[in-house]
């Protein structure tokens, strides 16, 4: 397990805390991580809940596939699911294996299964194969978390070439379509699909034109699909994160010069940590949210949403 960082906490999520000071208001240095970035190389480190998340048995015996589960929000969700009693399959790119293996170690320390499947969500065949491999590894599938994402900030739409445009749409929204289609034959009544959208659906920054468009599409996709699958007993919902400190940000998701102020404009005055998202995913995956269908839960530090 990773050594503890000054920006992580050992206080569990069920203890009464001041949300303003639960985590420090980080001031990340200007940095530019290569590729899609690694949790292991971030300054400061992101808090995935390794030292704090306390489970209560809400997902005992469940089987979950989490895309982008190697780092950030997906990793925090995988750890939380495991501590709630679920077995998980997590995905990442081959170059993200170091992060994925860390999550695997944390999950397996809880006595749960964690399979790591590496590949690119842009690859149509990988999306199909991924679900089949996850079902084989877990012996079934109850929960699909569509969390893998791509974010690249550009000052002008003229700087967004076709490669970036197509990659962003492939990873962020088209992969969700493909994974849902592949997963549906395996999902029974009571299953849950959870999609990661974003506060940029409502507050679209000028430097994230393509990313914002995909996140708005995910939000609408969630609400339409939820109506279609509700009669089958399969619930579809979304989580809309605000400014959360994940590898997306220092690997091109923000301009390096903007990183020191990242998240400080929120009413809470700080960026969020991945572990603060995990309870929303746990709630939507759990039967306790049985009447929650087609919802988008904002976890935004106070940034208003409709």
C-alpha atoms as a printed R data frame, in Angstrom:
    type eleno elety resid chain resno       x       y       z
1   ATOM     1    CA   UNK     A     1   0.000   0.000   0.000
2   ATOM     2    CA   UNK     A     2   1.269   3.493  -0.790
3   ATOM     3    CA   UNK     A     3   2.924   5.486   1.960
4   ATOM     4    CA   UNK     A     4   0.665   8.171   3.315
5   ATOM     5    CA   UNK     A     5   0.882  11.685   1.911
6   ATOM     6    CA   UNK     A     6   0.154  14.948   3.695
7   ATOM     7    CA   UNK     A     7  -2.842  15.447   1.400
8   ATOM     8    CA   UNK     A     8  -4.528  12.187   2.412
9   ATOM     9    CA   UNK     A     9  -6.563  11.443   5.498
10  ATOM    10    CA   UNK     A    10  -7.095   8.487   7.800
11  ATOM    11    CA   UNK     A    11 -10.432   9.859   9.031
12  ATOM    12    CA   UNK     A    12 -13.186   7.741   7.504
13  ATOM    13    CA   UNK     A    13 -16.018   9.139   5.407
14  ATOM    14    CA   UNK     A    14 -18.616   8.463   8.120
15  ATOM    15    CA   UNK     A    15 -17.037  10.755  10.719
16  ATOM    16    CA   UNK     A    16 -18.506  14.258  11.020
17  ATOM    17    CA   UNK     A    17 -16.041  16.644   9.393
18  ATOM    18    CA   UNK     A    18 -15.881  20.205   8.102
19  ATOM    19    CA   UNK     A    19 -15.930  19.764   4.300
20  ATOM    20    CA   UNK     A    20 -13.916  22.957   3.853
21  ATOM    21    CA   UNK     A    21 -10.934  21.558   5.763
22  ATOM    22    CA   UNK     A    22 -11.383  17.796   5.373
23  ATOM    23    CA   UNK     A    23  -8.600  18.023   2.787
24  ATOM    24    CA   UNK     A    24  -6.072  20.832   2.284
25  ATOM    25    CA   UNK     A    25  -6.711  23.407  -0.413
26  ATOM    26    CA   UNK     A    26  -3.938  22.077  -2.644
27  ATOM    27    CA   UNK     A    27  -1.779  24.337  -4.767
28  ATOM    28    CA   UNK     A    28  -0.349  21.979  -7.375
29  ATOM    29    CA   UNK     A    29   2.847  23.173  -9.035
30  ATOM    30    CA   UNK     A    30   2.870  23.758 -12.743
31  ATOM    31    CA   UNK     A    31   3.539  20.313 -14.197
32  ATOM    32    CA   UNK     A    32   2.975  18.343 -17.363
33  ATOM    33    CA   UNK     A    33   2.851  14.590 -16.932
34  ATOM    34    CA   UNK     A    34   3.569  12.509 -20.027
35  ATOM    35    CA   UNK     A    35   0.824  10.551 -21.796
36  ATOM    36    CA   UNK     A    36  -2.317  10.153 -19.720
37  ATOM    37    CA   UNK     A    37  -0.420  10.599 -16.452
38  ATOM    38    CA   UNK     A    38  -0.010   8.353 -13.441
39  ATOM    39    CA   UNK     A    39  -1.328   8.739  -9.911
40  ATOM    40    CA   UNK     A    40   2.106   7.624  -8.768
41  ATOM    41    CA   UNK     A    41   3.758  10.654 -10.398
42  ATOM    42    CA   UNK     A    42   1.343  13.400  -9.324
43  ATOM    43    CA   UNK     A    43   2.398  16.288  -7.091
44  ATOM    44    CA   UNK     A    44   0.683  16.263  -4.671
45  ATOM    45    CA   UNK     A    45  -0.647  12.715  -4.603
46  ATOM    46    CA   UNK     A    46  -4.388  12.177  -5.034
47  ATOM    47    CA   UNK     A    47  -6.330  10.581  -2.171
48  ATOM    48    CA   UNK     A    48  -7.976   7.353  -3.332
49  ATOM    49    CA   UNK     A    49  -9.309   6.436   0.102
50  ATOM    50    CA   UNK     A    50  -6.732   3.716   0.730
51  ATOM    51    CA   UNK     A    51  -6.251   4.960   4.304
52  ATOM    52    CA   UNK     A    52  -9.773   6.164   5.058
53  ATOM    53    CA   UNK     A    53 -12.703   4.575   3.212
54  ATOM    54    CA   UNK     A    54 -14.704   2.360   5.591
55  ATOM    55    CA   UNK     A    55 -17.114  -0.172   4.140
56  ATOM    56    CA   UNK     A    56 -20.446  -1.233   5.605
57  ATOM    57    CA   UNK     A    57 -21.276  -4.303   3.473
58  ATOM    58    CA   UNK     A    58 -23.504  -2.456   1.007
59  ATOM    59    CA   UNK     A    59 -22.213  -4.352  -2.065
60  ATOM    60    CA   UNK     A    60 -21.559  -7.775  -0.592
61  ATOM    61    CA   UNK     A    61 -21.046 -10.381  -3.319
62  ATOM    62    CA   UNK     A    62 -21.472  -7.941  -6.224
63  ATOM    63    CA   UNK     A    63 -19.401  -8.038  -9.396
64  ATOM    64    CA   UNK     A    64 -18.316  -4.751 -10.967
65  ATOM    65    CA   UNK     A    65 -16.487  -3.630 -14.093
66  ATOM    66    CA   UNK     A    66 -14.915  -0.174 -13.743
67  ATOM    67    CA   UNK     A    67 -13.288   1.478 -16.744
68  ATOM    68    CA   UNK     A    68 -10.472   3.858 -15.934
69  ATOM    69    CA   UNK     A    69 -10.161   2.032 -12.625
70  ATOM    70    CA   UNK     A    70  -6.393   2.344 -12.529
71  ATOM    71    CA   UNK     A    71  -6.361   5.898 -11.153
72  ATOM    72    CA   UNK     A    72  -8.389   8.853  -9.993
73  ATOM    73    CA   UNK     A    73 -12.131   8.480  -9.551
74  ATOM    74    CA   UNK     A    74 -12.205   4.951 -10.974
75  ATOM    75    CA   UNK     A    75  -9.501   3.765  -8.587
76  ATOM    76    CA   UNK     A    76 -11.232   5.315  -5.581
77  ATOM    77    CA   UNK     A    77 -14.485   3.660  -6.671
78  ATOM    78    CA   UNK     A    78 -12.800   0.268  -7.026
79  ATOM    79    CA   UNK     A    79 -11.345   0.533  -3.528
80  ATOM    80    CA   UNK     A    80 -14.683   1.606  -2.066
81  ATOM    81    CA   UNK     A    81 -16.560  -1.177  -3.876
82  ATOM    82    CA   UNK     A    82 -14.091  -3.749  -2.530
83  ATOM    83    CA   UNK     A    83 -14.494  -2.488   1.023
84  ATOM    84    CA   UNK     A    84 -18.253  -2.716   0.555
85  ATOM    85    CA   UNK     A    85 -17.843  -6.394  -0.394
86  ATOM    86    CA   UNK     A    86 -17.652  -6.381  -4.211
87  ATOM    87    CA   UNK     A    87 -15.214  -8.068  -6.559
88  ATOM    88    CA   UNK     A    88 -13.965  -5.833  -9.362
89  ATOM    89    CA   UNK     A    89 -12.380  -5.717 -12.784
90  ATOM    90    CA   UNK     A    90 -10.524  -2.510 -13.547
91  ATOM    91    CA   UNK     A    91  -9.211  -1.240 -16.870
92  ATOM    92    CA   UNK     A    92  -6.493   1.130 -17.953
93  ATOM    93    CA   UNK     A    93  -4.067   1.697 -20.772
94  ATOM    94    CA   UNK     A    94  -0.972  -0.526 -20.878
95  ATOM    95    CA   UNK     A    95   1.199   2.417 -19.810
96  ATOM    96    CA   UNK     A    96  -0.993   2.811 -16.709
97  ATOM    97    CA   UNK     A    97  -0.237  -0.666 -15.361
98  ATOM    98    CA   UNK     A    98   1.784   0.671 -12.414
99  ATOM    99    CA   UNK     A    99  -1.277   2.494 -11.080
100 ATOM   100    CA   UNK     A   100  -3.551  -0.468 -11.818
101 ATOM   101    CA   UNK     A   101  -1.330  -2.860  -9.887
102 ATOM   102    CA   UNK     A   102  -1.441  -0.535  -6.866
103 ATOM   103    CA   UNK     A   103  -5.244  -0.586  -6.910
104 ATOM   104    CA   UNK     A   104  -5.184  -4.367  -7.293
105 ATOM   105    CA   UNK     A   105  -2.993  -4.673  -4.197
106 ATOM   106    CA   UNK     A   106  -5.335  -2.484  -2.136
107 ATOM   107    CA   UNK     A   107  -8.431  -4.412  -3.281
108 ATOM   108    CA   UNK     A   108  -6.893  -7.835  -2.713
109 ATOM   109    CA   UNK     A   109  -5.805  -6.768   0.769
110 ATOM   110    CA   UNK     A   110  -9.538  -6.648   1.529
111 ATOM   111    CA   UNK     A   111  -9.889 -10.279   0.471
112 ATOM   112    CA   UNK     A   112 -11.708  -9.365  -2.725
113 ATOM   113    CA   UNK     A   113 -10.957 -10.289  -6.334
114 ATOM   114    CA   UNK     A   114  -9.411  -7.652  -8.584
115 ATOM   115    CA   UNK     A   115  -8.626  -8.436 -12.219
116 ATOM   116    CA   UNK     A   116  -6.691  -5.911 -14.297
117 ATOM   117    CA   UNK     A   117  -7.449  -5.795 -18.034
118 ATOM   118    CA   UNK     A   118  -5.334  -3.374 -20.024
119 ATOM   119    CA   UNK     A   119  -6.386  -1.933 -23.368
120 ATOM   120    CA   UNK     A   120  -7.630   1.106 -25.245
121 ATOM   121    CA   UNK     A   121 -11.310   2.047 -25.037
122 ATOM   122    CA   UNK     A   122 -10.980   3.473 -28.553
123 ATOM   123    CA   UNK     A   123 -10.696  -0.107 -29.826
124 ATOM   124    CA   UNK     A   124 -14.162  -1.458 -30.680
125 ATOM   125    CA   UNK     A   125 -13.070  -5.069 -30.303
126 ATOM   126    CA   UNK     A   126 -11.460  -4.362 -26.947
127 ATOM   127    CA   UNK     A   127 -14.781  -3.047 -25.624
128 ATOM   128    CA   UNK     A   128 -16.518  -6.281 -26.626
129 ATOM   129    CA   UNK     A   129 -13.738  -8.490 -25.331
130 ATOM   130    CA   UNK     A   130 -13.465  -6.517 -22.111
131 ATOM   131    CA   UNK     A   131 -16.976  -7.372 -20.989
132 ATOM   132    CA   UNK     A   132 -16.558 -11.060 -21.860
133 ATOM   133    CA   UNK     A   133 -13.266 -11.190 -19.952
134 ATOM   134    CA   UNK     A   134 -14.774  -9.409 -16.964
135 ATOM   135    CA   UNK     A   135 -17.694 -11.841 -16.822
136 ATOM   136    CA   UNK     A   136 -15.272 -14.745 -16.980
137 ATOM   137    CA   UNK     A   137 -13.023 -13.290 -14.273
138 ATOM   138    CA   UNK     A   138 -15.880 -12.500 -11.894
139 ATOM   139    CA   UNK     A   139 -18.371 -15.209 -12.746
140 ATOM   140    CA   UNK     A   140 -20.968 -12.648 -13.778
141 ATOM   141    CA   UNK     A   141 -21.628  -8.918 -13.823
142 ATOM   142    CA   UNK     A   142 -23.898  -6.735 -11.670
143 ATOM   143    CA   UNK     A   143 -22.402  -3.269 -11.999
144 ATOM   144    CA   UNK     A   144 -20.922  -1.406 -14.962
145 ATOM   145    CA   UNK     A   145 -19.119   1.859 -14.194
146 ATOM   146    CA   UNK     A   146 -18.319   3.782 -17.385
147 ATOM   147    CA   UNK     A   147 -15.620   6.041 -16.036
148 ATOM   148    CA   UNK     A   148 -12.682   6.015 -18.469
149 ATOM   149    CA   UNK     A   149 -12.124   9.454 -19.965
150 ATOM   150    CA   UNK     A   150  -9.915  11.699 -22.077
151 ATOM   151    CA   UNK     A   151  -9.460  15.429 -21.500
152 ATOM   152    CA   UNK     A   152  -7.095  17.784 -23.318
153 ATOM   153    CA   UNK     A   153  -7.285  21.547 -22.855
154 ATOM   154    CA   UNK     A   154  -6.823  23.700 -25.962
155 ATOM   155    CA   UNK     A   155  -6.939  27.486 -26.174
156 ATOM   156    CA   UNK     A   156  -8.755  27.463 -29.537
157 ATOM   157    CA   UNK     A   157 -11.007  25.083 -31.428
158 ATOM   158    CA   UNK     A   158  -8.485  25.513 -34.248
159 ATOM   159    CA   UNK     A   159  -5.951  23.666 -32.089
160 ATOM   160    CA   UNK     A   160  -8.188  20.578 -31.777
161 ATOM   161    CA   UNK     A   161  -7.100  18.297 -34.599
162 ATOM   162    CA   UNK     A   162  -9.119  15.328 -35.824
163 ATOM   163    CA   UNK     A   163  -6.986  12.882 -33.822
164 ATOM   164    CA   UNK     A   164  -7.837  14.593 -30.514
165 ATOM   165    CA   UNK     A   165 -11.478  15.153 -31.475
166 ATOM   166    CA   UNK     A   166 -12.100  11.550 -32.458
167 ATOM   167    CA   UNK     A   167 -10.146  10.142 -29.517
168 ATOM   168    CA   UNK     A   168 -12.105  12.240 -27.032
169 ATOM   169    CA   UNK     A   169 -15.455  11.148 -28.443
170 ATOM   170    CA   UNK     A   170 -14.337   7.516 -28.814
171 ATOM   171    CA   UNK     A   171 -13.160   7.200 -25.224
172 ATOM   172    CA   UNK     A   172 -15.718   9.371 -23.465
173 ATOM   173    CA   UNK     A   173 -19.031   8.485 -25.106
174 ATOM   174    CA   UNK     A   174 -18.762   5.926 -27.921
175 ATOM   175    CA   UNK     A   175 -17.060   3.415 -25.624
176 ATOM   176    CA   UNK     A   176 -19.976   3.783 -23.214
177 ATOM   177    CA   UNK     A   177 -22.431   2.810 -25.951
178 ATOM   178    CA   UNK     A   178 -20.309  -0.200 -26.878
179 ATOM   179    CA   UNK     A   179 -19.767  -1.395 -23.326
180 ATOM   180    CA   UNK     A   180 -23.440  -1.121 -22.436
181 ATOM   181    CA   UNK     A   181 -24.384  -3.134 -25.526
182 ATOM   182    CA   UNK     A   182 -21.844  -5.814 -24.654
183 ATOM   183    CA   UNK     A   183 -22.868  -5.905 -20.987
184 ATOM   184    CA   UNK     A   184 -26.651  -6.029 -21.367
185 ATOM   185    CA   UNK     A   185 -26.912  -9.790 -22.035
186 ATOM   186    CA   UNK     A   186 -25.180 -10.374 -18.689
187 ATOM   187    CA   UNK     A   187 -27.123  -7.875 -16.559
188 ATOM   188    CA   UNK     A   188 -30.111  -9.099 -14.535
189 ATOM   189    CA   UNK     A   189 -32.824  -7.137 -12.720
190 ATOM   190    CA   UNK     A   190 -31.160  -5.230  -9.904
191 ATOM   191    CA   UNK     A   191 -28.063  -4.438 -11.963
192 ATOM   192    CA   UNK     A   192 -26.719  -0.905 -12.115
193 ATOM   193    CA   UNK     A   193 -24.987   1.132 -14.823
194 ATOM   194    CA   UNK     A   194 -23.198   4.283 -13.637
195 ATOM   195    CA   UNK     A   195 -21.723   6.782 -16.097
196 ATOM   196    CA   UNK     A   196 -19.221   9.507 -15.243
197 ATOM   197    CA   UNK     A   197 -20.276  12.829 -16.711
198 ATOM   198    CA   UNK     A   198 -19.003  16.199 -15.422
199 ATOM   199    CA   UNK     A   199 -19.932  19.606 -14.098
200 ATOM   200    CA   UNK     A   200 -18.692  20.927 -17.461
201 ATOM   201    CA   UNK     A   201 -22.014  19.703 -18.845
202 ATOM   202    CA   UNK     A   202 -23.396  22.872 -17.214
203 ATOM   203    CA   UNK     A   203 -20.269  25.042 -16.827
204 ATOM   204    CA   UNK     A   204 -18.347  24.479 -20.044
205 ATOM   205    CA   UNK     A   205 -14.850  26.011 -19.939
206 ATOM   206    CA   UNK     A   206 -13.711  27.646 -23.161
207 ATOM   207    CA   UNK     A   207 -10.578  25.463 -23.228
208 ATOM   208    CA   UNK     A   208 -12.529  22.186 -23.057
209 ATOM   209    CA   UNK     A   209 -14.817  22.439 -26.082
210 ATOM   210    CA   UNK     A   210 -14.612  18.800 -27.208
211 ATOM   211    CA   UNK     A   211 -14.511  17.350 -23.691
212 ATOM   212    CA   UNK     A   212 -17.527  19.399 -22.573
213 ATOM   213    CA   UNK     A   213 -19.500  18.241 -25.603
214 ATOM   214    CA   UNK     A   214 -18.855  14.593 -24.756
215 ATOM   215    CA   UNK     A   215 -19.806  15.049 -21.120
216 ATOM   216    CA   UNK     A   216 -23.098  16.668 -22.086
217 ATOM   217    CA   UNK     A   217 -23.702  13.726 -24.420
218 ATOM   218    CA   UNK     A   218 -23.064  11.292 -21.554
219 ATOM   219    CA   UNK     A   219 -25.581  13.103 -19.394
220 ATOM   220    CA   UNK     A   220 -28.280  12.847 -22.053
221 ATOM   221    CA   UNK     A   221 -27.297   9.274 -22.936
222 ATOM   222    CA   UNK     A   222 -27.773   8.354 -19.268
223 ATOM   223    CA   UNK     A   223 -31.257   9.817 -19.041
224 ATOM   224    CA   UNK     A   224 -32.457   8.264 -22.302
225 ATOM   225    CA   UNK     A   225 -30.978   4.834 -21.585
226 ATOM   226    CA   UNK     A   226 -32.384   4.896 -18.055
227 ATOM   227    CA   UNK     A   227 -35.928   5.101 -19.411
228 ATOM   228    CA   UNK     A   228 -35.292   2.244 -21.825
229 ATOM   229    CA   UNK     A   229 -33.800  -0.136 -19.279
230 ATOM   230    CA   UNK     A   230 -35.891   0.719 -16.202
231 ATOM   231    CA   UNK     A   231 -38.702  -1.732 -17.117
232 ATOM   232    CA   UNK     A   232 -36.041  -4.481 -17.196
233 ATOM   233    CA   UNK     A   233 -35.009  -3.657 -13.643
234 ATOM   234    CA   UNK     A   234 -31.647  -2.237 -14.705
235 ATOM   235    CA   UNK     A   235 -30.982   1.211 -13.301
236 ATOM   236    CA   UNK     A   236 -28.874   3.767 -15.174
237 ATOM   237    CA   UNK     A   237 -27.544   6.891 -13.447
238 ATOM   238    CA   UNK     A   238 -24.604   9.276 -13.622
239 ATOM   239    CA   UNK     A   239 -22.192  11.125 -11.379
240 ATOM   240    CA   UNK     A   240 -21.060  14.637 -12.326
241 ATOM   241    CA   UNK     A   241 -17.705  15.447 -10.705
242 ATOM   242    CA   UNK     A   242 -16.516  18.983 -10.290
243 ATOM   243    CA   UNK     A   243 -12.794  19.866 -10.194
244 ATOM   244    CA   UNK     A   244 -11.272  16.645  -8.848
245 ATOM   245    CA   UNK     A   245  -7.514  16.156  -8.506
246 ATOM   246    CA   UNK     A   246  -6.768  13.234 -10.832
247 ATOM   247    CA   UNK     A   247  -4.071  12.460 -13.442
248 ATOM   248    CA   UNK     A   248  -6.337  13.940 -16.117
249 ATOM   249    CA   UNK     A   249  -5.504  17.419 -14.872
250 ATOM   250    CA   UNK     A   250  -1.668  17.529 -14.952
251 ATOM   251    CA   UNK     A   251  -1.432  15.396 -18.108
252 ATOM   252    CA   UNK     A   252  -3.039  17.975 -20.385
253 ATOM   253    CA   UNK     A   253  -6.544  18.327 -18.966
254 ATOM   254    CA   UNK     A   254  -5.628  21.762 -17.654
255 ATOM   255    CA   UNK     A   255  -3.131  24.294 -18.865
256 ATOM   256    CA   UNK     A   256  -0.038  23.922 -16.616
257 ATOM   257    CA   UNK     A   257  -0.188  27.568 -15.572
258 ATOM   258    CA   UNK     A   258  -3.763  27.067 -14.305
259 ATOM   259    CA   UNK     A   259  -2.940  24.136 -12.016
260 ATOM   260    CA   UNK     A   260  -1.950  26.156  -8.893
261 ATOM   261    CA   UNK     A   261  -5.484  27.589  -8.716
262 ATOM   262    CA   UNK     A   262  -7.269  24.354  -9.658
263 ATOM   263    CA   UNK     A   263 -10.552  24.005  -7.752
264 ATOM   264    CA   UNK     A   264 -10.094  27.104  -5.614
265 ATOM   265    CA   UNK     A   265 -13.028  28.932  -7.246
266 ATOM   266    CA   UNK     A   266 -15.543  26.447  -5.809
267 ATOM   267    CA   UNK     A   267 -17.634  27.486  -2.780
268 ATOM   268    CA   UNK     A   268 -15.612  25.014  -0.680
269 ATOM   269    CA   UNK     A   269 -12.474  26.767  -1.869
270 ATOM   270    CA   UNK     A   270 -10.542  23.655  -2.857
271 ATOM   271    CA   UNK     A   271 -10.279  20.843  -5.377
272 ATOM   272    CA   UNK     A   272 -11.991  17.583  -4.522
273 ATOM   273    CA   UNK     A   273 -10.198  14.291  -3.968
274 ATOM   274    CA   UNK     A   274 -11.172  11.076  -5.798
275 ATOM   275    CA   UNK     A   275 -12.237   9.368  -2.574
276 ATOM   276    CA   UNK     A   276 -14.919  12.040  -2.113
277 ATOM   277    CA   UNK     A   277 -16.624  10.736  -5.273
278 ATOM   278    CA   UNK     A   278 -16.666   7.084  -4.238
279 ATOM   279    CA   UNK     A   279 -19.733   7.242  -1.929
280 ATOM   280    CA   UNK     A   280 -21.878   8.503  -4.817
281 ATOM   281    CA   UNK     A   281 -20.943   5.470  -6.929
282 ATOM   282    CA   UNK     A   282 -21.506   3.140  -3.978
283 ATOM   283    CA   UNK     A   283 -24.964   4.633  -3.412
284 ATOM   284    CA   UNK     A   284 -25.972   4.274  -7.067
285 ATOM   285    CA   UNK     A   285 -24.664   0.688  -7.208
286 ATOM   286    CA   UNK     A   286 -26.443  -0.333  -4.017
287 ATOM   287    CA   UNK     A   287 -30.070  -1.539  -3.799
288 ATOM   288    CA   UNK     A   288 -30.770   1.310  -1.382
289 ATOM   289    CA   UNK     A   289 -31.031   3.582  -4.455
290 ATOM   290    CA   UNK     A   290 -33.709   1.382  -6.036
291 ATOM   291    CA   UNK     A   291 -35.959   4.338  -6.935
292 ATOM   292    CA   UNK     A   292 -33.116   6.434  -8.331
293 ATOM   293    CA   UNK     A   293 -33.263   6.123 -12.119
294 ATOM   294    CA   UNK     A   294 -31.894   8.537 -14.722
295 ATOM   295    CA   UNK     A   295 -30.392  10.800 -12.078
296 ATOM   296    CA   UNK     A   296 -27.188  12.792 -12.227
297 ATOM   297    CA   UNK     A   297 -25.573  13.243  -8.820
298 ATOM   298    CA   UNK     A   298 -23.354  16.356  -8.754
299 ATOM   299    CA   UNK     A   299 -20.217  16.149  -6.593
300 ATOM   300    CA   UNK     A   300 -18.896  19.592  -7.356
301 ATOM   301    CA   UNK     A   301 -17.730  21.348  -4.200
302 ATOM   302    CA   UNK     A   302 -20.743  23.638  -4.461
303 ATOM   303    CA   UNK     A   303 -20.613  24.570  -8.135
304 ATOM   304    CA   UNK     A   304 -24.341  24.834  -8.968
305 ATOM   305    CA   UNK     A   305 -26.041  22.518 -11.428
306 ATOM   306    CA   UNK     A   306 -29.633  22.550 -12.742
